[in-house]
Amino acid sequence: MPLDPNVLAMLRRLSPPGGPDVLLDVLRLFQADLPARVTALDTALEAGDIGLVERTAHAIKGSAGNIGARTLYAECKRLEDAARAGQLQQVRATTVALKHEAERVRVAIRELMA
């Protein structure tokens, strides 16, 4: 599963009685933010801006960790490391894997919110 059920349960428990659903709010924010981050990643890669690739992967990694998207988190970490090391071929390959996992996470979130 693209999302860790334990993290999802912890986020759900943060909701105050009768208050907003923290889990749904966090998932909505992630869903709204992710496409722009992925686009920024593509743009940075096309421009050869490895520093921006690294920073964008770091930002996605933080958000992925917050919602329990463990595999997406790991792909972001791999991308950060490859960018930091200047391994352009690895950066390109990892970006493909990251985008695939990001889509899996988006689908899982849509299913949770349905």
C-alpha positions as CSV (number, residue, x, y, z in Angstrom):
1,M,0.0,0.0,0.0
2,P,1.4,3.4,-0.9
3,L,0.3,4.9,2.4
4,D,1.3,3.6,5.9
5,P,-2.0,2.8,7.7
6,N,-0.4,3.6,11.1
7,V,0.5,7.1,10.0
8,L,-3.0,7.6,8.6
9,A,-4.5,6.4,11.9
10,M,-2.3,8.8,13.8
11,L,-3.3,11.7,11.7
12,R,-7.0,10.8,12.1
13,R,-6.5,10.8,15.9
14,L,-5.3,14.4,15.8
15,S,-8.8,15.5,14.8
16,P,-10.6,17.2,17.7
17,P,-14.1,15.9,18.5
18,G,-16.5,17.7,16.2
19,G,-13.7,19.5,14.5
20,P,-12.1,19.3,11.1
21,D,-10.7,16.0,9.9
22,V,-6.9,16.5,10.1
23,L,-6.2,13.5,8.0
24,L,-8.4,14.7,5.1
25,D,-7.0,18.2,5.4
26,V,-3.4,17.0,5.2
27,L,-4.2,14.7,2.3
28,R,-6.0,17.5,0.4
29,L,-3.0,19.7,0.9
30,F,-0.7,17.0,-0.4
31,Q,-2.9,16.3,-3.4
32,A,-3.1,20.0,-4.2
33,D,0.7,20.6,-3.9
34,L,2.1,17.5,-5.5
35,P,1.4,18.3,-9.2
36,A,3.3,21.6,-9.0
37,R,6.2,20.0,-7.2
38,V,6.5,17.3,-9.9
39,T,6.3,19.9,-12.6
40,A,9.0,21.9,-10.8
41,L,11.1,18.7,-10.7
42,D,10.7,18.2,-14.5
43,T,11.5,21.9,-15.2
44,A,14.6,21.8,-13.0
45,L,15.8,18.6,-14.7
46,E,15.2,20.0,-18.2
47,A,17.2,23.2,-17.2
48,G,20.0,21.1,-15.7
49,D,19.5,22.7,-12.3
50,I,20.5,19.8,-10.1
51,G,20.4,22.0,-7.0
52,L,16.7,22.7,-7.6
53,V,16.1,19.0,-8.3
54,E,17.6,18.3,-4.9
55,R,15.6,20.9,-3.1
56,T,12.4,19.9,-4.8
57,A,12.9,16.2,-4.0
58,H,13.6,17.3,-0.4
59,A,10.3,19.2,-0.2
60,I,8.3,16.2,-1.7
61,K,10.1,13.9,0.7
62,G,9.0,15.9,3.7
63,S,5.4,15.9,2.6
64,A,5.5,12.2,1.8
65,G,6.8,11.5,5.2
66,N,4.0,13.4,6.8
67,I,1.4,11.3,5.2
68,G,3.2,8.0,5.5
69,A,4.0,7.6,1.8
70,R,7.1,5.5,2.7
71,T,8.1,4.4,-0.9
72,L,7.7,7.9,-2.2
73,Y,9.8,9.2,0.7
74,A,12.5,6.6,-0.2
75,E,12.5,7.6,-3.9
76,C,12.8,11.2,-2.9
77,K,15.7,10.4,-0.7
78,R,17.4,8.5,-3.6
79,L,16.8,11.4,-5.9
80,E,18.3,13.9,-3.3
81,D,21.3,11.7,-2.9
82,A,21.9,11.3,-6.6
83,A,21.5,15.0,-7.2
84,R,23.9,15.9,-4.4
85,A,26.4,13.5,-5.9
86,G,25.9,15.0,-9.4
87,Q,24.9,11.6,-10.9
88,L,22.7,12.9,-13.7
89,Q,21.9,9.5,-15.2
90,Q,20.7,8.3,-11.7
91,V,18.8,11.5,-11.2
92,R,16.9,10.9,-14.5
93,A,16.1,7.3,-13.6
94,T,15.1,8.1,-10.1
95,T,12.9,10.9,-11.3
96,V,10.9,8.4,-13.4
97,A,10.5,6.1,-10.4
98,L,9.5,9.0,-8.2
99,K,6.8,10.2,-10.6
100,H,5.4,6.6,-10.9
101,E,5.2,6.3,-7.1
102,A,3.7,9.8,-6.8
103,E,0.9,8.7,-9.0
104,R,0.3,5.6,-6.9
105,V,0.1,7.8,-3.9
106,R,-2.3,10.2,-5.6
107,V,-4.6,7.3,-6.5
108,A,-4.5,5.9,-3.0
109,I,-5.4,9.3,-1.6
110,R,-8.3,9.7,-4.1
111,E,-9.6,6.3,-2.9
112,L,-9.3,7.2,0.7
113,M,-11.2,10.5,0.2
114,A,-14.0,8.9,-1.9
